[in-house]
């Protein structure tokens, strides 16, 4: 049994950053509407060109930077776990995202 856990964990560790990036992307999909509403409220009284510029900065730089930074942080933290805990954390992470998506009526 330990050998199967070690193999599965080793495979997932090889894709750890990408899996964490998938987590952050899923979080952006689930909670993206709230972030868009917040940015709309901030810029609603601005001139059209400033609103467009702000939207590009928030979407390209803000979301992108948040996703990459959070994925790197999660990947580093998870890499410290033992194989059995790593595998458990990965599975629970995706299960949690699925539950959150269901609650937000995303699926």
Buried (B, 14 or more C-beta within 10 A) or exposed (E): EEEEBBEBBEEBBEEBBEBBBBBBBBBBEBEBEEBBEEBEEEBEEEEEEEBEEBBEEBBEEBBEEBBEEBBBEBBEEBEEBEBBEBBBBBEEBBEEBEEBBEEEEBE
